[in-house]
Structure formats: structure tokens, C-alpha cells
Amino acid sequence: MNMKSARLLLTLFIVIGVVSCSSISSVRVAYQYDPGAEFTSFRSYDWFPVPRNNARYALIVKQIKGAMDRQLAAEGFEMMPGDPQLLIALHGGIQARLDYNEWEYIHETYEAYAETRRLDFMKYTDDMLIFDFIDAKTGQLIYRATVTAFISIEPSPEEIEDKINEAVRQVVDKFRQISFSVSSGDEARN
């Protein structure tokens, strides 16, 4: 193998490694919404009360709410305790997971077939957040975003903060896109 081929092969392995790692640590957002809701009429919000009986996640909840408050403020929403147009409810769960890949190699020899197996195990957590946006006047759910993030078993504070910020950014981006598409559809019908 010449030097040029070796460099090309090394570059290919690095790219595959980076893509694999980025997909493992990704944040995914799925959403549903009420197409009949007047999304453009909502400009204020408050948080639906979270039960205080679980102090274990108090810091994470505070980080999530802080990230959402900043993102919504950047979109022109105002936090209005007592008289909001939207209530945002936060639900979540964390589950430890174990995944594995099985590799099987079969080598043909003159005498017999040799079979080698290798198992690669990976521990991670499957963290899920659900954001419900509720019309405060009617009590109707108008938007639900379900966020799934794959985080290492012992994440650093920076990794947690990055995942929270990315998740919240995607949730608000989807809400903004829905608001725009619903209002554009309304204008097209008028």
C-alpha cells in the first residue's frame, strides 16, 4: 500500500468515526401539534408547576427552564406569571441502557472453517424530555415536543448543558416553524 492510499484510508476512518460518534450523541425531537390552534396569538408563557418531591433532578430542571426561558425571550416571548397565554409543562425520564454489537468473522482454511466472534458493549443513558405547550385559557394541549438525547453514563456538566441547550433550541425552532406555517396557511386562505 502506498503512502497516498494509506492517507486516504486514514482520512476515511476518521470521517466514519466522527460521524458515528456524532450520531450516538445526538438530540432528536419529535413533535405533534393542534393545526386548529392560533399559534401567532401566543406571546406570553409561564411554567406549569413541577412537583417538588424529587430533589434529585432539581438542578437539571432549573437548567432546562433557564435554557427555555432564554430561547423563548430571544423569540419575543414574555414570561408572565399569573396571566400567561401559554403554560409549559415539563416531563422527563432517564433510563440506563446497554447496547451491543456482535461481530462475526469466518475464515476459510484448508482444514475447517474457523469462526471468531466479538461483542462490543456500550453503556449510555436514554434521556427523554417532553415539553407540553398548553393554551392557558382553554387548557388544551396545542404542541408537544418529545426530545430524546443519548448521553454517556457519567456526563460532564458541559455535556449536559450542551444537550439541554440543543434540545431546547430544537423544540423552540419547531414551534416557530409551526407558527409560521400555520399563519402562512391562514393568510393563503384569506
C-alpha positions in Angstrom: 0.0 0.0 0.0 1.5 3.4 -1.0 1.5 6.5 1.2 -1.3 8.2 -0.7 -3.6 5.2 -0.2 -2.8 5.0 3.5 -3.6 8.7 4.0 -6.9 8.3 2.1 -7.8 5.2 4.2 -6.9 7.0 7.4 -9.0 10.0 6.4 -11.9 7.8 5.6 -11.7 6.0 9.0 -11.6 9.4 10.8 -14.6 10.7 9.0 -16.5 7.5 9.7 -15.5 7.7 13.4 -16.6 11.3 13.7 -20.0 10.6 12.0 -20.5 7.6 14.2 -19.8 9.5 17.4 -21.9 12.4 16.4 -24.9 10.2 15.7 -24.5 8.4 19.0 -24.6 11.7 21.0 -27.4 13.2 19.0 -30.5 15.0 20.2 -33.7 14.1 18.4 -37.0 16.0 18.6 -40.4 14.6 17.5 -43.5 16.7 17.8 -47.2 16.9 17.4 -49.5 20.0 17.3 -53.1 21.1 17.0 -53.5 22.5 13.5 -56.5 24.5 14.7 -54.6 26.4 17.3 -53.9 30.1 16.8 -50.1 29.9 17.3 -49.4 33.5 16.4 -51.6 34.8 19.2 -49.3 33.4 21.9 -46.7 35.8 23.2 -46.5 35.1 26.9 -45.9 32.0 29.0 -45.4 30.5 32.4 -44.3 27.2 33.7 -46.8 24.6 34.8 -45.9 23.7 38.4 -43.4 20.8 38.7 -43.8 18.5 41.7 -41.2 19.4 44.3 -40.9 15.9 45.8 -37.9 14.9 43.6 -34.9 17.0 44.7 -32.6 14.6 42.7 -33.3 16.4 39.4 -33.8 19.9 40.7 -30.6 21.2 39.1 -31.4 19.7 35.7 -35.0 21.1 35.8 -33.5 24.5 36.7 -31.1 24.3 33.7 -33.8 23.2 31.3 -36.1 26.0 32.4 -33.3 28.6 32.2 -32.4 27.4 28.7 -36.1 27.6 27.6 -36.6 31.0 29.2 -33.6 32.4 27.2 -34.6 30.8 24.0 -38.2 32.0 24.3 -37.1 35.5 25.2 -34.9 35.5 22.1 -38.1 34.7 20.1 -40.0 37.6 21.7 -42.0 35.6 24.3 -42.5 37.2 27.7 -42.6 35.3 31.0 -45.8 36.3 32.6 -46.6 34.5 35.9 -50.2 34.7 36.9 -51.7 35.6 33.5 -49.9 33.7 30.7 -51.3 32.8 27.3 -49.3 29.5 27.3 -48.4 27.1 30.1 -45.3 24.9 29.5 -45.3 21.5 31.3 -42.1 19.6 31.6 -42.0 15.8 31.9 -39.0 13.5 31.7 -37.3 10.3 32.4 -33.9 8.8 32.4 -33.2 5.1 31.7 -29.8 3.4 31.7 -29.3 1.3 28.6 -26.8 -1.3 27.5 -26.2 -1.8 23.8 -24.0 -4.2 22.0 -22.7 -5.0 18.5 -21.9 -8.6 17.5 -19.1 -9.1 15.0 -18.7 -12.4 13.4 -15.7 -13.4 11.3 -15.5 -16.6 9.3 -12.1 -17.6 8.0 -11.7 -20.4 5.5 -8.8 -22.6 6.0 -7.7 -25.9 4.3 -8.8 -28.0 7.3 -12.0 -26.4 8.5 -13.9 -23.2 9.0 -12.8 -21.1 11.9 -15.3 -18.8 13.5 -14.4 -15.8 15.7 -17.0 -13.7 17.5 -16.6 -10.4 19.2 -19.1 -8.4 21.2 -18.7 -4.7 21.8 -20.8 -3.3 24.7 -21.7 0.3 25.2 -23.4 1.8 28.3 -25.4 5.0 27.9 -28.5 6.7 29.2 -31.6 7.3 27.2 -32.9 10.6 28.4 -36.3 11.8 27.3 -37.9 15.2 27.9 -41.4 16.1 27.0 -42.5 19.7 26.6 -46.2 20.3 26.5 -47.4 23.8 25.4 -50.9 24.3 26.8 -53.3 27.1 25.9 -53.8 28.7 29.3 -57.3 29.9 28.6 -58.8 26.6 27.2 -56.5 24.1 28.9 -56.0 22.4 25.6 -52.6 20.9 24.6 -51.5 22.7 21.4 -47.9 21.4 21.0 -45.9 18.5 22.3 -42.2 18.1 21.7 -40.6 14.8 22.7 -36.8 15.1 23.0 -34.5 12.0 23.2 -30.9 12.5 23.9 -28.2 9.9 24.2 -25.7 10.8 26.9 -22.8 8.9 28.3 -23.2 7.2 31.7 -21.2 9.8 33.5 -21.6 13.0 31.5 -19.6 16.1 32.3 -21.6 19.3 33.3 -20.6 20.8 29.9 -22.1 17.8 28.0 -25.3 18.1 30.0 -25.5 21.8 29.3 -24.8 21.4 25.6 -27.5 18.7 25.3 -30.1 20.8 27.1 -29.3 23.9 25.0 -29.5 21.9 21.8 -32.8 20.2 22.8 -34.4 23.4 23.8 -33.3 25.2 20.6 -34.8 22.4 18.5 -38.1 22.5 20.5 -38.5 26.2 20.0 -37.4 26.1 16.4 -40.1 23.5 15.6 -42.7 25.6 17.5 -41.6 28.7 15.4 -41.8 26.7 12.2 -45.3 25.5 13.1 -46.4 29.1 14.0 -45.1 30.3 10.6 -46.6 27.6 8.6 -50.0 27.9 10.3 -50.0 31.7 9.9 -48.9 31.4 6.3 -51.7 28.9 5.6 -54.2 31.2 7.3 -53.0 34.1 5.1 -53.3 32.0 2.0 -56.9 31.0 2.8 -57.9 34.7 3.4 
